[in-house]
Structures are given as C-alpha cells and as structure tokens.
Amino acid sequence: MHPILTWTAADGTPHQAAWRSLAGHPAPERLLLADDRLGADAALRAVESGTGLLWQGDYLNARHLLQAMSRRLEARLQRPGAQPAGQGPAEAFARHRALQGERARLLGRLLLRLDADHQLGLPRAPDVADAAREAHGPVDGPWITSLRELLGLIGAHEWRKKGVPVPALGRKALVHPHYGVFSPVRGEYVQLVAEAPLPAIVHGAGAFDIGTGTGVLAAVLAQRKLRVTATDNQPAALACAAENLAQLKLDKRVTLLQADLFPPGHAGLIVCNPPWVPATPASPLESAVYDPDSRMLRGFLAGLAAHLSRGGEGWLILSDLAEHLGLRSRAELLGWIEAGGLCVIDRIDTKPVHPKSRDAGDPLAIARAQELTSLWRLGHRPKG
Ligand SMILES: C[S@@+](CC[C@H](N)C(=O)[O-])C[C@H]1O[C@@H](n2cnc3c(N)ncnc32)[C@H](O)[C@@H]1O
C-alpha cells in the first residue's frame, strides 16, 4: 500500500497523492510547498526537520536547488575533524555507508508530484512518462516521489534505450538493462566467462547461470553453443533477460526459471556472479552488490557440488573488494569452498576498470584501486 500525502494549495484547495519510493524511503512526516524563491540553506533546514518540500516551481530550478543542497552536504563532510582518524577499513566503510544513507535521505525530501499519466506539469519539465512507467507501471492516481529518485529513473530509462555494449557477445552487441536489474557496465567479468576453457563434459551436460540479471552470462554461454538454464529470484530480472536473449537471437538455447539459486537437476558448468559486498543494501536497488552475510555466495558454494555433473566445473565470479574493505577474509572464502566439498582448479584474475573517483577519502575508492575480479574454476574435491 502506498501512504497518502495531503496538502492545501495556495488558493486553499485540498489535494492528495500517493507516496511512491522504489528506493524504499519512508513518506515525509509533513509537506511544505516550495518554489523558485527557496534557497539551499533554508531547504536543508526544512528537510533536516523531516519536512518534504513539494516543488511547485520551475523544474530546472528544482534540479539546481538539489545540486546546491548536495554541495552544502559535501562541504560539511570536508570540514576539518569531520572524518575521524585512525579507523580501520571496515569502520571507515560503515561510516561512509551511513553518511551516504543520511545524504540520500535528506536529498530525497525534495519532492515532485506526477499525475496519473506520469506527467509533471511544471515549467521546463521533460517528458518523464516512459521512464516512470517502466519503473512503476500504470498507476491509478497522482503520486509523489523525490526528484532524486526521478532522476535515477530517467538515467535508467536512457541506459535501457541506449543499451550497454558487450564486446564479448560481438562488436555491436548490446544488452538493455531494465530498471533495478544489475547492469554489466563493468564488462571485464563477462570477458572472463567468454574466454575461460570449457570443461570437456559440458556439451552433453548443459550449463546453469545462477542469478542471471540481464541474462548477459547466459547469452555468453549460449553463444559458446551451450544449452543453458538461467535462474533469478527477481521476476523483473527474468523479464529483462527474456527480452535481451530474444533480441540477441539466443533465446532458443536458454530456459529461464524463477528460483532461489539452483534449478532442479545437474549441469556440467554452473556459473554465478553473486553480489560481492557483505553488507546490508540501503535500498532494493543495491541488492545486486550488497548481500548481508554473503548469503548468495555461501548458498552457491554450499549447493554447487550437489548440482554439478561428474567432471563438471562451477565458475564463481567474485571481486575481492570485500577483502580490501576488511568485510570478508580470503580464509573465510576458502573455508566455504572446502566445506562445500569443492576444490579450486584454477583462478583467472582481471583488473576492473573504474571511473576515477573524485573522493580520495572514500574508503571504497581506496579499496577499488587494489580490487581484482576473479573467475574461480571449482570442481568436486577428490575423495581421500
Ligand atoms: C551481481 S547480479 C549478477 C547478474 C548477472 N549474472 C551478471 O553477471 O551481470 C546478481 C543477481 O543474482 C540475483 N539473485 C540474488 N539472490 C538470488 C537467489 N537467491 N537466487 C537467484 N538469484 C538471485 C539478483 O537478482 C541479481 O540479478
């Protein structure tokens, strides 16, 4: 159910609209009407007291206000003494996440109203109907969301339209991520799956892709002439994978299935690229990266041996970012592999290419400079 927000317009007419936040932000405690006259300092004071600012002015001015509020919050963090000294990477990461969450909460209180046709009706507002419909589907009345979240929907819509190049699938091949589905923008790991040597038995035994997302790894395996069963526990991911596989003309070789981890049966190759940071996601959108207690990773390693045909291989794609952040140790990972009745056949490493971070104090940026992504080739541990 979407909470209903009410307010009175300047001419005294009462209004109401449903609160919608795909990022899972709670509805504001109260609403204040705001327009082009509002400055960033006053806006920050209002949102810090739990008030949502419902924008009535020019759309581009709302964007400028959001940027100004963001700059002020950033400046507070840069003040001398704002960053405690002597923290280990895990504490610094936890603090960084908490500050990011607080920032998202405050900036997420600059709000816009859309009508039932997903139109903004503000001066200089773009047409956001397709972006909003892709993420929210049809709605039955006016609704309110944050400008920040709406900008995210617009960005996701542009990525979906334009597509993400996947050179491993061909020179002009594109994958179109849907809203909220993990996007293979950092494509190095896809290349690893395209190039790693296939186990000899795989052509008879078929392959599984666990947590298929956009379907990109299932597509790579299908292009390597394998029959693939691909699972995901998110219906949105399966719909996205179905569209991508059809557009790449690889859908005949791939069966999609909603499942918690493995489909029934065995396969000669089982590939999985689980979320790689053991931390609580701040919103459902982050759950492809953050996974509390490495649930998917541990589930994959615990169940792999039972689903692998004799002579088959499990390919685990995993970044070691969590190790650099002090959130998981290499010994823990090797322990889970051993406890799963598995052995490491080989490990193929690649260095992810990151956009340069502007924030030298960001513990993620420091850890990313050292990060490696690996394809772990796992097999049944020999008995005895
Ligand atoms: C990091 S993304 C990888 C997506 C895709 N395989 C890729 O490499 O681009 C992890 C995916 O696993 C899915 N997932 C998470 N937990 C799952 C589970 N228990 N069973 C099946 N899929 C799961 C998520 O929905 C997400 O699509």
Ligand as a Chemical Component Dictionary entry (heavy atoms), coordinates in Angstrom:
data_LIG
# 
_chem_comp.id                   LIG 
_chem_comp.type                 NON-POLYMER 
_chem_comp.pdbx_formal_charge   0 
_chem_comp.three_letter_code    LIG 
# 
loop_
_chem_comp_atom.comp_id 
_chem_comp_atom.atom_id 
_chem_comp_atom.alt_atom_id 
_chem_comp_atom.type_symbol 
_chem_comp_atom.charge 
_chem_comp_atom.model_Cartn_x 
_chem_comp_atom.model_Cartn_y 
_chem_comp_atom.model_Cartn_z 
_chem_comp_atom.pdbx_ordinal 
LIG C1  C1  C 0  25.513 -9.278  -9.265  1  
LIG S1  S1  S 1  23.994 -9.672  -10.057 2  
LIG C2  C2  C 0  24.626 -10.599 -11.457 3  
LIG C3  C3  C 0  23.718 -10.564 -12.657 4  
LIG C4  C4  C 0  24.291 -11.241 -13.925 5  
LIG N1  N1  N 0  24.552 -12.645 -13.724 6  
LIG C5  C5  C 0  25.569 -10.563 -14.339 7  
LIG O1  O1  O 0  26.623 -11.181 -14.194 8  
LIG O2  O2  O -1 25.517 -9.431  -14.823 9  
LIG C6  C6  C 0  23.303 -10.937 -9.024  10 
LIG C7  C7  C 0  21.950 -11.453 -9.489  11 
LIG O3  O3  O 0  21.565 -12.518 -8.625  12 
LIG C8  C8  C 0  20.171 -12.436 -8.371  13 
LIG N2  N2  N 0  19.935 -13.130 -7.096  14 
LIG C9  C9  C 0  20.192 -12.708 -5.835  15 
LIG N3  N3  N 0  19.872 -13.673 -4.937  16 
LIG C10 C10 C 0  19.401 -14.728 -5.659  17 
LIG C11 C11 C 0  18.919 -16.019 -5.307  18 
LIG N4  N4  N 0  18.859 -16.402 -4.027  19 
LIG N5  N5  N 0  18.512 -16.860 -6.297  20 
LIG C12 C12 C 0  18.570 -16.455 -7.593  21 
LIG N6  N6  N 0  19.020 -15.244 -7.983  22 
LIG C13 C13 C 0  19.435 -14.382 -7.032  23 
LIG C14 C14 C 0  19.883 -10.944 -8.341  24 
LIG O4  O4  O 0  18.515 -10.690 -8.591  25 
LIG C15 C15 C 0  20.808 -10.450 -9.464  26 
LIG O5  O5  O 0  20.139 -10.445 -10.706 27 
# 
loop_
_chem_comp_bond.comp_id 
_chem_comp_bond.atom_id_1 
_chem_comp_bond.atom_id_2 
_chem_comp_bond.value_order 
_chem_comp_bond.pdbx_ordinal 
LIG C1  S1  SING 1  
LIG S1  C2  SING 2  
LIG S1  C6  SING 3  
LIG C2  C3  SING 4  
LIG C3  C4  SING 5  
LIG C4  N1  SING 6  
LIG C4  C5  SING 7  
LIG C5  O1  DOUB 8  
LIG C5  O2  SING 9  
LIG C6  C7  SING 10 
LIG C7  O3  SING 11 
LIG C7  C15 SING 12 
LIG O3  C8  SING 13 
LIG C8  N2  SING 14 
LIG C8  C14 SING 15 
LIG N2  C9  SING 16 
LIG N2  C13 SING 17 
LIG C9  N3  DOUB 18 
LIG N3  C10 SING 19 
LIG C10 C11 SING 20 
LIG C10 C13 DOUB 21 
LIG C11 N4  SING 22 
LIG C11 N5  DOUB 23 
LIG N5  C12 SING 24 
LIG C12 N6  DOUB 25 
LIG N6  C13 SING 26 
LIG C14 O4  SING 27 
LIG C14 C15 SING 28 
LIG C15 O5  SING 29 
# 
